[in-house]
Amino acid sequence: MNVFHTVFGLLLRSNLSIPGLTPERVSAKSPDVEVHFGVLPGAIGESQSAVEELIYTSSYLAESGEPALKTWRIASGAFLRLDYFDGTKFWLDPEGTAVWAVWPATQSLEDVATYLLGPVLGLLLRLRGVPCLHASAVTFGESTVAFAGSEGKGKSTTAAALASRGHAVISDDIVALTEREGSFFALPAYPYLSLWPESVRMLYGSKKELPSFSPNYDKRQLLLAENRLRFQDKQIQLGAVFLLGERVADSAAPFIEKLPAREVLVELVANSYATNMLDKNMRAQEFELFGRLVTSVPVCRLRPHEDGSKIGLLCDVIREKCHELGLTS
């Protein structure tokens, strides 16, 4: 069975339909990425003889106290393997053209898809040389505005709040970028946002119910079309980046801070996706690319108020700044 999907500008061919993505008609075009569910790489199989080198251990811990993710280099770089705490495993080839996934009976395909459409594709894009920000993004007129920050900073919540004000969503959690003739463009991801239950309550009230991705994953899926929200399915030029800072109790919050160019560059690198798994040459290329981005795209820090109910004021501050930058709403 061959199922085709498009995400982040890539054509995926999978042996199963990927939850969260809409299948497309059989394509005459060669796929960019092959996805194999329930299958091990042929070169690995069941063999335990391949040399394994641990290259990354997540600082985020599961409830059991073990790292949520470990990444291994297999067979002298022939594959990367991602081991999740729940027993789900992914293999990627070094060119980012194929993914294999296996999982225990306690997990479902929906669980596996939450990994695939997040960290796994984020790493795969980096292997393909595509820079990615840990960010969510919406459109302002003919431009994309990205909200970058670490886990829990409110990227998806900010995007959802702006979506309810008419801005189309282009990506959530990962903003993949392409550079063309001195400009940067954001690549469309998928037509939904992932929200924690408290964010759903804050944005929509206690009566709003959104489906969970799976019984094992607490985040809720905000399907854009079903909630009369828009999805931008074409790449669009990056017009601004807001770095989400720590929430503050300051009565002036939410507010925007101007940052020195050098600090902006450091922040962008810190908020790039899968940066811990790049080799020396990839890091150097990334630093140069973000150096070019800083000179062509406005980047500033956004300080939200610690009171989440002020999300409307946060949107007002964002829209005012974008108007100042010439980005139409």
C-alpha positions in Angstrom: 0.0 0.0 0.0 1.4 3.4 -1.0 -0.1 6.5 0.6 1.2 10.0 -0.4 1.2 13.1 1.8 2.8 16.5 1.5 4.3 18.3 4.5 7.0 20.9 4.9 7.4 21.0 1.1 8.2 17.3 1.0 6.3 14.5 -0.7 6.1 11.5 1.6 5.3 8.0 0.5 4.1 5.7 3.3 3.0 2.2 3.7 0.2 3.5 6.0 -1.9 6.6 6.0 -0.3 9.1 8.5 -2.8 10.3 11.2 -3.0 14.1 11.0 -2.2 14.4 7.3 -4.6 14.3 4.3 -3.8 11.5 1.8 -3.2 12.7 -1.8 -3.8 11.0 -5.1 -1.1 8.7 -6.3 1.7 10.8 -7.5 3.7 10.4 -10.7 6.5 12.4 -8.9 9.2 10.5 -7.1 8.8 10.9 -3.3 11.3 12.9 -1.3 10.9 10.7 1.7 9.9 7.0 2.2 8.1 6.2 5.5 8.0 2.6 6.6 5.7 1.9 9.6 6.2 -1.4 11.5 9.4 -2.2 9.5 13.1 -2.2 10.4 15.8 -1.0 8.0 16.8 -3.9 5.8 20.5 -3.4 6.6 19.8 -3.6 10.3 17.0 -6.2 10.6 17.0 -8.0 13.8 20.8 -8.0 14.1 22.4 -6.6 17.2 25.9 -6.6 15.8 25.8 -3.0 14.4 28.0 -0.6 16.3 26.0 1.9 18.3 27.2 5.3 19.5 25.0 7.4 21.9 25.1 11.0 20.6 22.2 12.7 22.4 20.3 12.3 25.6 17.3 14.5 26.3 17.3 16.6 29.4 13.5 16.3 29.6 12.6 13.3 31.7 9.6 11.0 31.5 7.5 10.3 34.6 9.6 7.2 35.2 12.7 9.5 35.5 14.4 8.2 32.4 15.3 10.5 29.5 12.4 11.0 27.1 14.6 10.5 24.1 18.0 9.0 23.3 19.6 9.3 19.8 22.2 6.8 18.5 24.5 6.7 15.5 24.3 3.2 14.1 26.8 1.3 11.9 29.3 4.2 11.6 26.7 6.7 10.5 24.6 4.5 8.2 21.6 5.3 10.3 20.4 7.5 13.2 18.1 5.8 15.7 15.7 7.7 18.0 14.7 5.7 21.1 11.7 7.1 23.0 11.0 6.2 26.7 7.8 4.4 25.7 9.6 1.9 23.4 8.9 3.7 20.1 11.9 3.7 17.8 12.7 5.5 14.6 15.6 5.0 12.1 16.6 7.7 9.7 19.2 7.5 6.9 21.8 10.3 6.9 20.5 12.0 3.8 17.0 12.3 5.2 15.3 10.3 2.5 13.8 7.4 4.6 12.2 6.8 8.0 11.5 3.5 9.6 9.4 3.1 12.8 8.5 0.3 15.2 6.5 0.5 18.5 5.3 -1.7 21.3 1.7 -2.9 21.6 1.0 -0.3 24.3 1.4 2.4 21.7 -0.8 3.2 18.6 -0.1 4.6 15.2 -1.6 7.9 16.4 1.1 8.0 19.1 3.8 7.3 16.6 2.5 10.0 14.3 2.9 12.7 17.1 6.6 11.9 17.1 6.9 11.6 13.3 5.3 15.0 12.6 7.3 16.7 15.3 10.8 15.8 16.4 11.4 13.1 13.8 10.6 15.3 10.8 12.4 18.2 12.4 15.6 16.1 12.5 15.0 14.8 9.0 14.6 18.3 7.6 17.9 19.3 9.3 19.6 16.2 7.7 18.3 17.5 4.3 19.9 20.9 5.0 16.6 22.7 5.8 17.0 25.1 8.7 14.1 24.9 11.2 13.1 27.2 14.1 11.4 25.8 17.2 8.4 28.0 16.5 4.8 28.3 15.3 3.8 30.7 12.5 0.8 32.6 11.1 0.3 34.9 8.2 0.1 38.6 8.2 -1.1 39.6 4.8 1.5 38.3 2.3 4.1 37.5 5.1 4.7 34.9 7.7 5.3 35.9 11.3 7.0 33.2 13.5 6.9 32.9 17.3 10.0 31.0 18.5 10.7 29.7 22.0 11.4 26.6 24.0 8.8 24.1 25.3 6.0 25.8 27.2 6.6 29.4 26.1 3.2 29.6 24.4 4.1 29.3 20.7 1.0 27.3 19.8 -1.3 29.3 22.1 -0.2 32.5 20.5 -0.7 31.1 17.0 -4.2 29.8 18.0 -5.2 33.2 19.5 -4.1 35.0 16.3 -5.8 32.3 14.1 -9.1 33.2 15.9 -8.5 36.8 14.7 -8.3 35.8 11.1 -4.7 35.0 10.6 -3.9 31.7 8.7 -1.7 29.1 10.4 1.3 28.0 8.4 3.1 25.8 10.9 3.1 24.6 14.5 6.2 23.8 16.7 8.5 23.6 13.6 8.9 26.4 11.1 11.0 25.1 8.2 12.7 27.8 6.2 14.0 28.0 2.7 16.3 30.8 1.4 15.8 32.3 -2.1 17.4 35.4 -3.6 18.2 36.9 -0.2 14.7 36.3 1.3 13.5 33.6 3.6 10.2 31.6 3.2 8.3 29.5 5.7 7.1 26.1 4.4 3.6 24.9 5.3 3.2 22.1 7.7 -0.3 20.6 8.6 -3.8 22.0 9.2 -3.9 21.8 13.0 -2.4 23.2 16.2 -1.4 21.2 19.3 -2.7 22.7 22.5 -2.4 21.7 26.2 -5.8 21.5 27.9 -5.2 24.6 30.0 -4.6 26.6 26.8 -7.8 25.3 25.3 -9.7 26.5 28.5 -7.9 29.9 28.4 -8.7 30.5 24.7 -12.2 28.9 24.4 -13.6 28.4 27.9 -14.3 25.2 29.9 -17.1 24.0 27.6 -14.9 23.7 24.5 -13.8 20.1 23.9 -11.1 19.2 21.4 -10.0 15.7 20.5 -6.8 14.3 22.0 -4.2 12.9 19.6 -4.3 9.6 21.4 -5.1 8.2 24.9 -1.4 8.4 25.7 -0.9 12.0 24.7 -2.5 14.8 26.7 -2.3 17.6 24.1 -5.4 18.5 22.2 -5.8 18.8 18.4 -7.2 22.0 17.1 -8.3 21.1 13.6 -8.4 24.4 11.7 -11.1 23.8 9.1 -13.5 22.2 11.6 -13.1 25.3 13.8 -13.5 27.8 11.0 -9.8 28.7 11.1 -7.6 29.1 8.0 -4.5 27.1 7.0 -1.9 28.6 4.6 -0.8 25.7 2.4 1.7 27.6 0.2 5.2 28.8 1.3 5.2 32.5 2.1 7.9 35.0 2.9 9.1 35.4 6.4 8.3 39.0 7.6 9.3 38.9 11.3 10.3 36.7 14.2 9.2 37.2 17.8 11.3 35.4 20.4 9.0 34.5 23.3 10.6 35.4 26.5 9.8 34.6 30.1 6.4 35.7 31.3 6.5 38.7 33.7 4.2 40.3 36.2 5.1 43.8 35.0 2.0 46.0 34.6 3.4 47.1 31.2 3.3 43.5 29.9 2.9 42.3 27.3 5.6 44.3 25.6 8.4 44.1 23.1 12.1 44.4 23.7 14.6 45.4 21.0 17.7 43.1 21.1 21.3 43.7 19.8 22.0 41.9 16.6 24.6 39.6 18.2 22.1 38.5 20.9 19.4 38.0 18.2 21.8 35.6 16.4 22.5 33.6 19.6 18.8 33.4 20.4 17.9 32.1 16.9 20.6 29.5 17.0 19.4 28.4 20.5 15.8 28.1 19.2 16.7 26.2 16.0 15.4 22.7 15.8 17.5 19.6 16.5 20.6 21.8 17.0 22.1 19.3 19.5 22.5 16.7 16.7 24.3 18.8 14.1 27.9 18.1 13.2 30.5 20.9 13.1 30.0 21.7 9.4 26.2 21.8 9.8 26.5 24.1 12.8 28.8 26.5 10.8 26.4 26.6 7.9 23.5 27.2 10.3 25.3 30.1 12.0 26.0 31.7 8.6 22.4 31.3 7.5 20.9 32.9 10.6 23.5 35.7 10.3 21.9 36.4 6.9 18.4 36.1 8.3 19.2 38.7 11.0 20.1 41.3 8.4 17.0 40.8 6.3 14.2 39.9 8.8 13.2 41.9 11.9 13.6 39.9 15.1 12.6 41.1 18.6 11.7 39.6 22.0 8.1 39.4 23.1 7.4 39.4 26.9 4.0 38.0 27.7 2.2 38.7 31.0 2.2 35.9 33.5 -1.6 36.2 33.5 -2.6 34.1 30.6 -6.0 35.8 30.3 -4.1 38.8 28.8 -3.7 36.8 25.6 -5.9 39.4 23.8 -3.5 42.2 24.8 -0.6 40.1 23.6 -2.3 39.8 20.2 -2.8 43.6 20.1 0.9 44.2 20.8 1.9 41.8 18.0 -0.5 43.3 15.5 0.6 46.8 16.4 4.3 45.8 15.9 3.6 44.1 12.6 1.7 47.2 11.4 4.7 49.2 12.3 6.9 46.9 10.2 4.5 47.2 7.3 3.0 43.8 7.6 -0.7 44.0 6.9 -3.1 42.1 9.1 
